[in-house]
Amino acid sequence: MRQLLSTLSLVALLQLVPNIVYAQEKPSTEKLSNPIAKVVAAKVMTNYPDGQFYPERLLSRAELASIMVKAFQLDKRQAVTKENVKVTDVPFSNPAFQDIQTVLKTEIMKGYRGNLFFPNQRVTRAEALAIFAQAYGVFQFPDETVNEILAPYPDAASIPAWAKKAIATVTTEGFVNTDAQGNLSPLQPMTRGDMADVLSKYLQRQQPQAETPAVPGGHNSPESSQ
């Protein structure tokens, strides 16, 4: 009897194996649509030493500099060969020293008077989106077009003048996220989670798209040219 129960238990366990494997694999599939998982997998942003991402934490200028270098491979641009920029508040011992030098040399970010960078200063959404757009390439829309693009957002009037063209760029490209009311919240601090959302959309855009198959008798088919 005991042997029979052991045999039945083994059979039941074997039947559960596919379900266990599926349960282990399922999260990896779900991660494909998770912005945080995307940016961490792409090594554009990283978790803290304890393994947590902390999406609610605010983004600093030093963090943003490192993210821009990784996301846009700024260290491969010709400008990085220039002589180092003097920044009195970012010593060589600062972990972000090289990334800060890179964003300054490529003019993706700028310092302040007195050769200061303020690496620990938190950035607003307007600042972060403008810097992202600078690395991506700001579209040179005329002012009228910029206003038309931003008009649908309820808080468009609160966007600083210097950031409007850049934010019009990221909204046009579909990179920006909004709150439930459609607000851009340009003067609010940029969180790590918000930045991950913007970057995940950018990374998605970089993935090669499947070619459109030729339709028999269509404009792309050999038959249509005959």
C-alpha positions, 0 to 999 in steps of 0.5 A: 500500500505504501509503495502504491501511494509513493508511486501515485505521488510521483505520478502526480508530481510529474504531472505538475512539472509542466505547470511549474515550468510554465509558472517560472517562465511566465514572468519573463514573458510579462517583463517584455511589456514592463518598462522597468524590466526593458531598461534594466535588460538593455542596461540603460538603467540599473537596479540599486545594490539591493536589487530594487529599482525604486521607480518612485525615487527622483532622478538626479543630474548625475544619474541622468547624465549616465543614462543619456550616455548609455541610451545614446552611446554618447561615449562613441561621439567624436566630441568626447575626444575634447579636453576635459571640461573643468567642473569644480563640484564633480571630482575625478573620484565621482562615479559619474565623472566620465559620464558627466564629462561626456554629456558636457563635451557633447553638449547634451547637458550644460553646466552652471556658472562657476564651473558647477554641474550640481550632480545631486540636484533633482531634475524636473520633467521639463529638464529631463525631457529636454535633455533626452530630446537633445540627445535624440535630436530636437525637431526644428518645428516653427513656433506655430507648429510647436504650439499646435502640438502642445495645445492638446495637453491641459497644462501646456501653458506651464511648459517653460519656453526653453523646453517647448520645442524639445517637448514637442519633439518627444510628444510627436515621437510618442516617447512622453508619458502623461497622467490620467488627465493628460497632463505633462507635468513639466514642473514636477520632478522626474522620477526613475519610473517616469524616465524608464517609461520614456526610455522603454518607448525609445528602445521599442522604436529602435527595434527593427520592424518586420518587413511588409510582405509583398501582396500578390498583384499589389504595388510591391509585387513583381507582378505589378511591374509587369 
